[in-house]
Amino acid sequence: MQVKFGLSYILIIAAVLLLLNTYPLRVSQDLVFRSKEASLESSVSVMVYSLSGLDHLTEENVAQAMAVVEETGLSRILVTDDTGRVLYDTRETGSAVGEYAFYTEIVQALLGSDVFTSNYQNGAFRSRASSPVLYQSQVIGAVYAYEYDTEQAALLEGLQSNLLRLSAVIGVAVLVLSVLLSRMLTRKIGQLLTAIRQVREGAYSHRAEIAGHDEIAQIGQEFNSLTDRLQTTENARRRFVSDASHELKTPLAAIRLLTDSILQTEDMDPATAREFVSDIGAEAERLSRITEDLLRLTRLDSGVLEPPTVVEVLPVLEQVMRMMSLVAQEKQVELTYTAQPGCAVLATPDELNQVIYNLTDNAVKYTGAGGAVQVSLACREETVILEVADNGPGIPEEDLPRIFERFYRVDKARSRAAGGTGLGLSIVSDTVKRRGGTVEAANRPEGGTVFTVRWPAAKGGNAA
């Protein structure tokens, strides 16, 4: 990746430098060519004008006419007659007077055309211009001018040299900068990749240390935040597996102990055998409850929920109260409820039944004989509120924040004696939150505990 980034930077800058070394030079050459064309055509026009009064051209009258023309600084000037024979030549050595000149420019001028050509090569501008000399609309000769200019060529070469030096400096700087930038960028990506591999191997405590405030650093921060959540989830999963294994192990160990006792005891009386089998059945029932609760939590965690409907809470509450009244009578607990009709929530009847049953069953279990459990249902503004209160021993303040954790028990020995799995309140919390509600627990000033569930009221329900 570092090579790709570096090559990308280098190719982009190389293209820019190539443009820098060609476009200004091409523009400068075009400017010089236009300047040469204007100056040469102007000079040739002056010379043609000085010859325009002659009816025919000879060496003598051409020399006289050209003598009054100001010095133009041109490298060479030729004047020919209509046959192309040279009548005037400014070259002192190797004069072509009397000879025929068949330069392309002269031939085209004798045909009646104004001609200009210019090129740049070998460190010099070579410019040529030619125009016909007319008398009564007849071509009687031609004027040819040639300029060999090294001064402006030197300026152009100097510009080219400066551009090359500037390009070399920029190229080196860009090369170094591209290596540094690509290394910085790929180092951050490498650090992030290393962190991903570490977390993939299970090192959830590993964090990506990426400095800066750019997008990659922000990705690193998001990765660390995600890793925090993964670590929290993993810790919860391990604790859940450990607790679940422990909870399943306890009844299994009891069942095994009871079966071993039956098998190893000869001539066991029927009453004792019946008592052992009854205990085995109770432990098997406990295993079944734990398994059902675990499956219910698994469905909640997977997010596989039945589509919600508008459900009236009161009929579900009355059904649960009828079921729990027998359990409360056996434990000598007074169970009462008050309810406001017309309270509706978006959920399923089974979910409401599970929430109300678990909270009520939990209150009845941990309220001693002679205690009381009160359940109330009310609609306030756009919220449906369910409260389950008891006058039992309450919950220690330090345990209140954790009572909705899975398998968490305030008094483990008492909880197992009561037949609890440690999952009921977790199921209540997850079920309520999945439907946009909240659940909380608090100790009552007069003693005991109150659980409060709040759901968003469904449209169509009454509000007090």
N, C-alpha and C positions, 0 to 999 in steps of 0.2 A: 504494500500500500504506500509505503514511503517513497518507493521508486516511482509509482504511478503519479503521486502528488507532485514529486519533484519534476518529473518529465512534463507534466501538464503545465506547471509554472514556466519551465524553460521554453517549451514550444510556444506558449502564448507570448512571452517576452521576445523570443526570436522573431516571431511574425511582426511584432511591433517595431523591433529594431530594423528588420528588413524594409518595412514601410518607411521608417525614418531615414534610411540610407538611400532610398530610391525616389520617393516622392519629392522632397525638397530639391534634389539635383535635377530631376526631370522638369520641375517648374522653373528652376533657375535657367536651365538650357532654353526652355521655350521663351522666357523673357529676353534672353540674349538674342535668340533668333529673331524675335519681333523687332528688337532694337536695331539689329543689323539690317533687317529688311527696310526699315524706315529710313535709316541713315544712307544706305547704299542707293536706294531708289531716289532719294532726294538729291544725292550727288550726281547720279546719272541723269536725272531730269535737268539739272543745271547745265550739264555738258551738252545734252541734246538741244536745250534751248539756245545755247551759244552757237550751235551749228545749223539751227533751223532756217537761218536766212540765206544759206548757200543753195544754188540750184544744182550743183554737183560737188563732189568732194575730191580734193586733191591733197597731196602731202603739204603743199604750201599754205593753202587757205585753211586747212584743218589745224596746222601748227599755229597760225595766226589767231584762229578762233580759240584754241585751247590755251593760248598764252594769257588771255585775260581771265581765265577761270582760276579762282582762288585755290590755294593748296588744300587738298582734301585729306591728306594723310593716308590715301589708299596705297596698297602695295603695288598695284599695276593698273594702268588704264590703256585700253586699246580702242582705236577708231578704225573701222573698215569701210570700204565702199560697198556698193550693192553686190559685188561679186565675192566678197569676203577677203579681199586683199587688204593687208594692214597698211594704213596710211599714217598712223600715229601710235607710238609705243613709249610709255614712260620708263621702261626698263633700260638702264644705261648700258649694261653689258648683255650681250645676246639679244639685241633688239630684233624684233620680227618685222620691221618695216620692209615692205616689198614682198613679203611672204603671205601666203594664204592661211588664214586661221579658221578652222572648222570646229571650234568649240561648240558644244551643244547649245549653249546659251546664245552664241552669236548666230548660229543657224536659225534658231527660233526667232531671234530679233529680226533677222532679214526677212522672215516670213510674216512680220508685222506684230509679234507678240512681245510683251514685257515679261522678262524672266528674272526670277530670284531663286537661288539655291544656297543652302548653308549647311555645314556639318561640323561636328566636333570630334576630333580624333588626334591622337598622339600629342595631347597637350596644347592644341591650338584650334581656334575657330577659323574655318575656311569658308568665306562668303563670296558669292558671285552674283552680279546683277547685269542685265543687258537690256537695252531698249533700241528700237529702230529710230533712224533719223529720217524725217519725212520732208518732202518738198512737193507742194501741191498734191498732197495725199498719195504721193509715190515714195516708196522706200528707196533712198539713195545711199544708205549706209547703216552702220550700227555702232553703238557705243557699249563697250564691255568694261566692267570694273571688277577688280579682285582685291579682297582684303584678307590678310593673314594676321590674325590677332592672337597674341599669346598672353596679353595682360589680363583680359577678362577670363581667359582659360586658366590662368594662374589663380585668379580669385575663386573660380569654380573648384579647382583642385584643392585650394586651401579649405574651402567649405567642406569638400568631401573628406579631406584628412581630419578636420575637426569633428565631423560627424562620426567617422570611424573610431577616433579616440574616445569620443563620448559614448559610442556604442560599446566599445570594449570595457570601459569603466562600468557602464550600466549592466552589461552582461555579467561581469564578475560579481557585482553587487547582488544582482538578481539570483545568480547561481548560489551564492552564499546564503542569501535570504531564503531562497526556496528550500535549500537543505535544512536550514534552521526551522523554518515554519513547518515543513513536512515532518521533521523529527519531533517537534513539539506536538503536532496534531496526532501523529501516529503513536507517540508515547502515551498520550491521554487515552487513545483508543485501545492501546495495548494494556494499560492499567485496567480499563473497564473490562476488557476481554479476560484478563487474568482473574479479576474479581468474579466474573460470571462463571468461569471454570471452577473456582474455589467453591462458590455456592452450589454449583451443580454437583460437586462431590460431597455435599452435605455440610460444608463449613459455613453455616448460616450466620456465624458471628463475624465473618470477614466483611470488611467495608472497603469501598473504592475511595481512595484518597486522591481526588482530582482537584487541583487548584484552579482558580480563575472563576469567571462569571459568564463564560461563553456557553453555547448550546451543549457542548460535550460535558462541561462541568455540571450543567443543569440535569443532563441525562444521568450523570453519576449520582447526583443528589436524589433523583427519582429512584435510581437503582438501590441506593442505600435505604430509602424509605420503604421500597418494596421488600428488601431483605429483612428490615425490621419486622414487617408484617409476616414474612415467611418464618422468621425465627420465633415470633410469638405464636404463630399457628403450629409450628413444629413442636414447640414446648407444650402447647395445649394438647396436641395430638399424642405426644409421648406420655403426658400425664394421664390423658384419657385412656390410652391403651393400658397403662400400668394400673389405673384405678379399675378399669373394666375387668382386666385379668384378675385383679385381687377380688373384686366382687363376685366374679364367676367361680373363682377358686374356692371361696369360703363354702357355698352350698354344695359344691362338688365334693369337697373334702368331708363335709358332714355326711353326705349320702354314702360315700365310700366307707367311712367309719361305721355307720349304722349297718350297712350291708355286711361288712367284715364281722361285726359283732353277732349278727344273726347267723352267719355261716360258721363261726368258730364256737358258738355256744350250743352245746348238745342239750337235748331235752328242755329247750326254752318253753316256758309256759305260754299258752295262747295269748294271755293278756299282755305280757311283755312284748311278744312278737308283734301283736297288733299295735302297741304303742310305738315300736320302732318303725313299722311300716307307715304309720301315720306321720311320724317325723320325716321319713323319706319323702312322703307326698308333699309335706309342707315345704321342704327344701326344693323339690322339683317345681312346685308352684312359684316359689321365689325366683328360681332360674328362669321360668317362663316370663315373669314380670320384667326381670332385667332384660331379657332378650327382646321383648316387645318394646320396651322403652328405648333400647339401643337402636332398633329398627326405625322407630319413630324419629329419633334424633338424626339418623342417617338420611331419612327422607327430607327432613328440614334442612340439613346441611347441603343436600344436593339441589335444593331449590325446586324440587318437583312437588308442586302444590296444586290442589284442585282449584279450578276457577272460582273466585269468590262470588257470592250472591248476597242480596240484602236479606239478613236474617234477624228476626225478632228475638231479642235475648231472653225475654220473660219466659216463653214456653220451655226453652232449654234449661233455664234456672229452676223452674218448677219440677222438671223431670229429674234433675240432679238432686234436688232437695228430697224428693220422694225416695230416691235410692239411698241417700246418706242418712235419712232419719232412722233407719233400722240400725246402722252402724253406730250412730250417736246414742241410741237407746242402750245398746249393749255396753258401751263405755260409760254410761251414765253421764252424758254430756248433753246439755240443752242446746238444740240447733234451731235457730229462728232466722227468718228473712223478711225483708221489706223490699218491694220492687215498684218502680214506676212503669206503667205500661207505655208501649209505643217507642221503646228504645231499640234502635236497629243499627247493625254494623255490617260492613262488608267482610264476610268470612264464610265459613261453612259450619253447619250445625255440629259436626264432629269436633271441629276445632274449639268452638265455644264450650261444648260438653267437656272436652279434655281440660281446658283452662279452669272452668268452674269446679269440676270434680277434683282435680289435683290440689287446688288451693283449699277447698273445703275438707277434703280427706286429710291433708297435711295438718290443718287446724284441729280437727277432731282427734287425730292421733296423738298430738303433743299437748292436748289440754287434759288435765287430770280429771278424775271422777268428781262430779259436782260442778264442773266448769261450764262455760257457756261460749257458744260460737254464734256470731251475728253476721249475716250476709245481707248486703244492701246493693240495690241497683238503681241508678238515677241518670237522668239526662240533664246536662248543664251546657247551655249554649250549643256548641257543635261537637260536644264530647260525651261519650257514654262512659260512665264510671261504675266499676264494680269494686266493692270493698268487702274483704273477708277478715273479720276481727275476732280475736279470742282473748280470754283472760288467763292464759297459761303463764309459764315462767318467763316468756319473752326470749329475745336473742341478744347475746352480748354485743355491745356496740362494735367491737373490733371484728366481729364475724358478719355483720350486716352487709358490707360491700361484696362479700364472696358467696353469699348463700345461693346465688343463681348459677354458680359454677357447677360443672358436672361432677358428680360423686362427692361434692363437698357436704360435710355434715358437721353441725355444731357439736353434737354429742354422738359419736359413732356407735358406742355400745347401745345407747338408748334407741338410736335410729334403727339399728338392726333388730333390736327386740321388738320394735313397733312394726317391722316388716317393710321398712322403706328401702328404696334402691338408690337414693341420692340423685335421681335423675328427674324427679317430678317437677321441681322448680325450674330446672334448665329447660324442660319441655315447655312449661308455661311461658318463660321469658322468650324463647326462640319463636314460639307460635305467635305471641302477641306482636313482637317486633316485625315479623314477616308481613303483618297486615297493617303496619304503620302505627302501632300503638306502643304504650310503655307500661312497665310494671315496676313497682318499688315496694320495699318493706320498711317498716318503722315500728319502734316500740311505743306502746300507748302509755300516756302519763299515769293512768290508773292501773297499769300492769297488763302484760300480754303483748300481742303483736297484731298489726294490721297490715294486710297486703292490699295495695290499690292498683287496679288495672284501668287504663284509659285507652279507649279506642276512638278514632274519628267517627262521628255519627254519620250513618248512611243517609242519603237523601230519601225523604219519605218518613223518617223517624221524627217523633215529637221532641221538642226541646223545652225545658222548663226555665 
